[in-house]
Amino acid sequence: MSGFEDYQEEFAKLDAEIAHYVAICALPVEAPADRVDIEALLRKNPGKNGQQQARETLQALLILRINLETEAIEQGHQPPELIIKPHPKNN
């Protein structure tokens, strides 16, 4: 497997984990959101009881993604854009 394929797999896993924690934190993602959008939602939406650890984990995952992007770029790869899709509305 090439380095590029390794990075693609790592980004896919990391992005899935970020999406999972966005859902756990109940962030109101109403349109496709990137890292900056997610960070803004974290600042604007206070966590509910019991969400603090999940919010901290989400922030750590976002930092990890920045580090992985930097590493991929340094190796000559173009990292995929992080886009979190809106949550389905529960009616």
HUJO-V613473 format. One record per residue. N is the residue number from 0. SS is DSSP state (h for helix, s for strand, l for the rest). PHI is phi in whole degrees, 0 to 359 (* if undefined). OMEGA is omega in whole degrees, -180 to 180 (* if undefined). Layout:
N|SS|PHI|OMEGA, N|SS|PHI|OMEGA
This chain:
0|l|*|-180, 1|l|283|177, 2|h|301|180, 3|h|298|179, 4|h|296|176, 5|h|299|180, 6|h|296|180, 7|h|301|180, 8|h|294|179, 9|h|297|178, 10|h|296|-180, 11|h|298|179, 12|h|295|-178, 13|h|295|-180, 14|h|295|177, 15|h|295|179, 16|h|293|177, 17|h|298|179, 18|h|300|179, 19|h|299|-179, 20|h|287|173, 21|h|300|179, 22|h|293|179, 23|h|300|-179, 24|l|282|179, 25|l|55|177, 26|l|287|-176, 27|l|281|179, 28|l|279|-176, 29|l|255|178, 30|l|217|177, 31|l|310|-173, 32|s|237|175, 33|l|257|-176, 34|h|301|-179, 35|h|298|178, 36|h|298|-179, 37|h|295|178, 38|h|298|178, 39|h|295|178, 40|h|297|177, 41|h|298|-180, 42|h|289|-174, 43|h|278|-175, 44|l|244|-180, 45|l|297|-180, 46|l|288|175, 47|l|274|178, 48|l|306|177, 49|l|85|-179, 50|l|264|-173, 51|h|302|-180, 52|h|295|178, 53|h|295|179, 54|h|295|178, 55|h|295|178, 56|h|296|178, 57|h|299|178, 58|h|299|178, 59|h|294|178, 60|h|295|178, 61|h|295|177, 62|h|294|178, 63|h|301|180, 64|h|295|177, 65|h|301|180, 66|h|296|179, 67|h|293|176, 68|h|300|-180, 69|h|300|180, 70|h|298|-180, 71|h|298|180, 72|h|297|179, 73|h|298|179, 74|l|272|177, 75|l|88|-180, 76|l|254|177, 77|l|261|-179, 78|l|289|177, 79|l|290|179, 80|l|286|175, 81|l|278|175, 82|l|227|176, 83|s|260|-178, 84|l|277|179, 85|l|300|176, 86|l|284|172, 87|l|294|-179, 88|l|279|176, 89|l|267|180, 90|l|252|*
